[in-house]
């Protein structure tokens, strides 16, 4: 494997997903993995599931929305606000039982040579915890036995590195440029407006990447966010792509989904 696209939190946003797949084709992506939440929030669940199936993921994991899709009524609903629940209820009417099972029966974590995939956290992935800072990342590294780990769930891209014990022990450092976005006052302008941010992964180091969201970014940058691993160059690149937000907003409204799910796409919050 050389170029592997890491996709997360597509959330039934067909406009964003289509742009991401076009980019993957143009840069020669050979394999695909999914970090979960293919559905939820937006109005294109059937189209996104079909497009995802056609990618023949070499690995995929289950997200909380995927899980909730099948187990609606049995799960503790306290973690889902009314808007999210409304979207799940509507989504259940749009998918076949086969598609629901395909989405919801993926494992909570998966592993490929040199990398681990999880939607939330590695310690208890089914509890849907979040990784926002170095403290949470340190906990995750304790369960990470591969050089790379990729997660999603928060829709906020952030990356961390832990060096060899001989150099910095258990110190975890944030990779600052990975999370640069146009709405942060302290953002480096070159990084915040860039379409691509590349990190080289070094021997002896471990890395944890939250790649953000394709279908509903929440870091103040409304562009679709995903990552590509180049195993030959030992790099991970996060791409940020504009898409037709207005078209997706209109489809959400036409479907009768809560207005909030349409308006937030324009702000990335």
C-alpha positions in Angstrom: 0.0 0.0 0.0 1.2 3.4 -0.8 -1.5 6.1 -0.7 -4.4 5.4 1.7 -7.3 7.8 2.2 -8.6 8.0 5.7 -12.2 9.1 5.7 -14.2 10.1 8.8 -17.6 11.5 9.7 -19.0 11.8 6.2 -22.4 12.2 7.9 -24.5 11.7 4.7 -23.1 14.8 3.1 -23.0 13.8 -0.5 -21.7 17.1 -1.8 -18.6 17.0 0.4 -18.1 13.3 -0.1 -18.1 13.6 -3.9 -15.5 16.4 -3.8 -13.3 14.3 -1.5 -13.5 11.2 -3.8 -12.7 13.3 -6.8 -9.6 14.6 -5.0 -8.6 11.1 -4.0 -8.8 9.9 -7.6 -6.8 12.9 -8.9 -3.9 12.3 -6.5 -3.7 8.5 -7.0 -5.2 7.1 -3.8 -5.1 3.3 -4.0 -6.8 2.2 -0.8 -9.5 3.6 1.6 -10.3 3.2 5.2 -13.3 4.6 7.2 -13.3 5.8 10.7 -17.1 5.7 11.0 -20.2 7.9 11.0 -21.0 7.5 7.3 -24.6 8.5 8.1 -26.4 11.0 10.3 -27.1 14.8 10.2 -27.4 15.3 6.4 -29.8 14.2 3.7 -27.8 11.8 1.5 -27.5 8.6 3.5 -28.3 6.1 0.8 -26.0 7.8 -1.8 -23.1 8.0 0.7 -23.5 4.4 1.8 -23.5 3.2 -1.8 -20.4 5.3 -2.6 -18.7 4.0 0.5 -19.4 0.4 -0.4 -17.9 0.9 -3.8 -14.6 1.9 -2.3 -14.1 -1.6 -0.9 -12.5 -0.3 2.4 -9.5 -2.3 3.5 -10.7 -1.5 7.0 -13.6 0.3 8.6 -14.8 1.0 12.1 -18.2 1.9 13.6 -19.1 5.4 14.6 -21.7 6.3 17.3 -24.2 7.4 14.7 -23.7 4.1 12.8 -24.2 2.2 16.1 -27.3 4.2 17.0 -28.8 3.6 13.6 -29.2 -0.1 14.3 -29.7 0.0 18.0 -32.2 2.9 18.1 -34.4 2.5 21.2 -31.9 0.3 23.1 -29.1 2.7 23.5 -28.8 5.4 26.2 -30.1 8.5 24.4 -28.5 10.9 26.8 -25.5 11.4 24.5 -27.7 12.4 21.5 -29.4 15.8 21.4 -32.9 16.1 19.8 -31.5 17.3 16.5 -29.2 14.3 16.2 -32.0 11.9 17.1 -34.3 13.4 14.6 -31.7 12.9 11.9 -31.2 9.3 12.9 -35.0 8.6 12.9 -35.2 10.1 9.4 -32.2 8.2 8.2 -33.7 4.9 9.3 -36.5 5.4 6.8 -34.0 6.0 3.9 -31.8 2.9 4.1 -32.5 -0.8 3.5 -32.0 -3.3 6.2 -28.9 -4.5 4.3 -27.4 -1.0 4.3 -28.2 -0.5 8.0 -26.4 -3.7 8.9 -23.4 -2.9 6.7 -22.9 0.4 8.4 -23.7 -0.7 12.0 -21.9 -4.0 12.2 -18.4 -2.7 11.7 -16.0 -3.3 14.6 -15.2 -0.6 17.1 -11.5 -0.7 16.3 -9.4 -2.1 13.4 -5.7 -2.5 12.6 -3.6 -2.5 9.5 0.2 -2.9 9.3 1.6 0.1 11.2 -1.7 1.7 12.1 -4.8 1.5 14.3 -8.2 2.9 13.4 -10.9 3.9 15.9 -13.8 6.3 15.8 -13.5 7.6 19.4 -10.8 6.4 21.8 -8.8 3.2 22.0 -9.4 2.3 25.6 -13.2 2.0 25.5 -14.2 2.9 22.0 -17.8 1.9 22.6 -18.2 4.6 25.2 -17.6 7.3 22.6 -15.1 9.5 24.4 -13.3 12.4 22.9 -9.7 13.4 22.4 -9.1 17.1 22.6 -5.8 17.7 24.4 -2.5 16.1 25.3 -3.9 14.6 28.5 -6.5 12.6 26.6 -3.9 11.7 23.9 -1.6 10.3 26.6 -4.3 8.0 27.7 -4.8 6.9 24.1 -1.1 6.3 23.6 -1.1 3.8 26.4 -3.4 1.5 24.3 -1.7 2.3 21.0 0.7 -0.5 19.8 1.3 0.8 16.3 3.2 3.8 15.1 0.1 5.5 13.8 -3.5 5.9 15.1 -6.3 7.6 13.4 -9.6 8.7 15.0 -12.5 11.1 14.4 -15.7 11.6 16.3 -15.1 15.2 17.6 -15.1 16.7 14.1 -12.2 18.8 15.3 -8.8 17.9 13.7 -5.9 17.7 16.2 -2.7 15.6 16.1 -0.2 14.5 18.7 3.3 13.0 18.7 5.1 11.0 21.4 8.8 10.6 21.0 11.1 7.8 22.1 11.4 7.3 25.8 15.1 8.1 25.6 14.3 11.6 24.3 11.2 12.8 26.1 9.8 10.0 28.1 6.0 10.0 28.1 5.7 13.7 27.0 3.0 14.2 24.4 3.3 17.1 22.0 0.6 18.6 19.9 1.4 19.0 16.2 0.2 22.6 16.0 -0.1 23.1 12.2 -2.4 20.2 11.8 -5.2 22.1 13.6 -4.7 25.5 12.0 -7.8 27.0 10.7 -9.0 30.3 9.3 -11.0 31.3 12.4 -8.3 30.9 15.0 -6.8 34.3 15.9 -3.4 32.7 16.6 -3.3 30.6 13.4 -0.4 30.8 11.1 -1.8 32.3 7.9 0.2 30.1 5.6 -1.2 27.0 7.4 -4.7 28.3 8.0 -5.5 28.9 4.4 -3.5 25.9 3.0 -5.5 23.3 1.1 -3.1 20.6 2.4 -1.1 20.2 5.6 1.6 17.5 5.7 3.3 15.8 8.6 6.3 13.4 8.2 6.2 10.5 10.7 9.6 9.6 12.0 11.0 6.3 13.2 10.7 5.7 16.9 7.8 8.1 17.3 4.1 7.4 17.8 1.4 9.6 16.2 -2.2 10.1 16.9 -4.3 12.0 14.2 -7.8 13.2 14.5 -8.5 13.9 10.9 -11.6 16.1 11.3 -14.9 15.6 9.5 -15.9 15.4 5.8 -19.6 16.1 6.3 -19.9 18.4 9.3 -16.7 20.2 10.4 -16.7 21.9 13.8 -13.4 23.7 14.0 -14.6 26.9 12.3 -13.4 25.8 8.9 -16.4 24.6 6.8 -14.2 22.8 4.2 -14.4 19.0 4.1 -11.4 17.5 6.0 -9.8 14.1 5.4 -6.3 12.6 5.3 -4.1 10.6 3.0 -1.2 8.4 4.3 1.7 8.0 1.9 3.5 4.9 3.2 6.4 5.3 0.8 7.1 8.9 1.8 6.2 8.3 5.4 3.8 11.3 5.5 0.2 12.0 6.5 -1.5 14.9 4.7 -4.7 16.5 5.8 -6.7 18.0 2.9 -9.3 20.7 3.2 -11.7 21.0 0.3 -14.5 23.5 -0.5 -17.7 22.0 -1.7 -21.2 23.2 -2.7 -22.5 24.0 0.8 -25.6 25.7 -0.4 -26.7 22.7 -2.4 -26.3 20.4 0.6 -28.2 22.9 2.9 -31.1 23.0 0.5 -31.3 19.2 0.3 -31.4 19.1 4.1 -34.2 21.5 4.2 -36.1 19.8 1.5 -35.8 16.5 3.4 -37.4 18.2 6.5 -34.3 17.8 8.6 -33.9 20.4 11.4 -32.8 23.8 10.1 -29.8 23.8 12.4 -28.2 20.9 10.4 -28.3 23.1 7.3 -27.1 26.4 8.7 -24.1 25.0 10.6 -22.5 23.7 7.4 -21.7 27.3 6.4 -19.8 28.1 9.6 -18.1 24.8 10.3 -19.3 25.0 13.9 
